[in-house]
Amino acid sequence: MTDDNFGNTQPLDRIQENFLAKSERRLLNWLCARLPMWVTPDKLTGFGVLGALVIFLGYALSEWSLHTMWFCILGYAMQWFGDSLDGSLARWRKIERPKYGYFIDHSVDGFVILLIMAGMGLSPYVRMDAAAFATIGYLLLSIHAYLAARVLGEFKLSYLSFGPTELRFVLIALTLAMMVGGPDAGRVGKMSGFDFFVAGAAAVLNVLFIWQTLVTARRLDLMERPRSK
């Protein structure tokens, strides 16, 4: 994080406690050691964005053909590969650019979640308002992570033992359920079972944002509270 004068950067304390963190780290290190030199972190970032575009098209076109959602599965794999490996490869090769990497990586994260949820909202399976609610929750939690990185020097990469990789597995499972159940699965009135699932996940994200904000505010208050003489 930057100091109070936005001068030299200091390494962030990356907090990653998701279920798959250790196994994923071993796999990423194995891949980093074997990637050819022409594969660069920037190319991997672009590949991850391409994966998000594939996901968007897979959902958005599913009204015309159920089979387009197989592209979503492919897109999630592409997005994991690019997003998980770009920073890992930079650290493995010791070519990190902390300010540039931090800015690009997290700007891209916001764009990626927008593509995924917009595509889902354009599909016949999830209402756009439910998808928008989930997008808001994700972005609010992201804002908290970026603010905490600034004021605490801690960058939290997982919540409730879930991180980006676990979220992709949940979204893949949700996509497969859509393909099996159809748009009307679990429908109650104007909302399908998938609407309820996405809206429920959105509610969890928003509550987590509020809770983490209160916890962090309490920590900062105790750190900076004037001491009585």
Buried (B, 14 or more C-beta within 10 A) or exposed (E): BEEEEEEEEEEBEEBBEBBBBEEBEEBBEEBBEEBEEEBBBBEBBBBBBBBBBBBBBBBBBBEEEBEBBBBBBBBBBBBBBBBBBBBBBBBBEEEBEBEEBBEBBBEBBBEBBBBBBBBBBBBBBBBEBBBBBBBBBBBBBBEBBEEBBEBBEBBBEBBEEBBBBBBBBEBBEBBBBBBEBBBEEEBEEEBBBBBBBBBEBBEBBBEBBEEBBEEBEEBEEEEEEEEEE
